[in-house]
Amino acid sequence: GQIVVIKELDYEISNGHYVLTVTATDQCPIPQFRLTSSTTVLVNVVDVNDNAPIFPRAFEGPFEITEGQPGPRVWTVKATDADSGSNGKVEYSITAGDLK
């Protein structure tokens, strides 16, 4: 047989484990004589990187800093990722900016 689910199984929702109850019914032509049996199936879901990091605000700033001052902290940027484990770790890098 084959088990098909009607919606996606999500590692983050289930912590990687689902317990399904599967029921089989034979096709006896006389309905009152049909036999049915059920069993429990344990499904382990493998985590995938399926959630993008999210910044709480689309734009930060503008910021004013004094010219010539060493190393001021301008702002702290925060992003979250709903994935589990290493898939949920967020790393930052500056990829563009003013060339002035």
N, C-alpha and C positions, 0 to 999 in steps of 0.2 A: 504494500500500500504506500500511499504518499500523503504526507501531511502538508496542507496549504493553509496559511493564515490569511485573514482578510485585511489585516493592517500590519504595518512594519513593527518588528520587534526592536526595541531600543535598549541598548546596554545601560545608558544612564538612568532610565526609568526603572529597570528591573535589577540593577546591580549585576547584570550578566546572566540571570537565571529566570526561566519561566517554567511553571508547572501547568501542563495542559491535560485536560481530560478528553480522551478520544473514545467515541462510542461507535461500534459497528453493529449494523442490523442486516440480517440476511433478507433475501428477496422472495421468501415463500409466497406463492400466489394467494394463499389464504392469510389475510392480515392478522387474524387472531393467533395464528401458529408461528408467526415470525419470531425469531430469537434475537436477543440483543445482549451485547457484552461491552463493558467499559474497562479502560485501563488508564493509568497515569503515565504521561511521558514528560521527562525532564529535558529541557532544552537549554543548552549553554550558548549564549550569544557572544560572539567575538567583537571586541570594541574596535570601532573604526573612527577616523577623524571626520565626523559628519557635522560638526558645528563650527561656524566661523567665529573668530573673536569679535566682541562687540565693545565699542566705545560708548559710554553713556551720553556723550554730547558729540555732535558732528564737527564742531569748531571750537577751538580754545583761543583765547586772546582777544584783542591785542595786548601785549605786555610792554611795559616801559622799564628799561634797565639803564643804569648810568654807564656811559661809555668809559672804557678803560678800567673798570672794576674787575678784579680777578674772580672767576668762578662763581658768580651768583646763581643760586637756584632760581630759575625763572618760573617753573611750574612743575607739578607732578601730574603725570598722565596715567590714567587707569583704564584698563580693558579687562574683560572677563571672557572666558571660553567655557561653555557648558560641557565640553568633553571631559572624560575621566583620564586620570594618570598623565603620562607625558603628552598625550593629545590635547590636554586642557591647559598646558603651560603656555604662557604668553611671553614673547620676546619682542623687544622694540628696536627699531633702527630708523634713523632719519634718511629718507629716500629722496627728498626734494626740498627746495627752499629758495629764498631770494638770493640772487647773485650780486646784489648791490654791495 
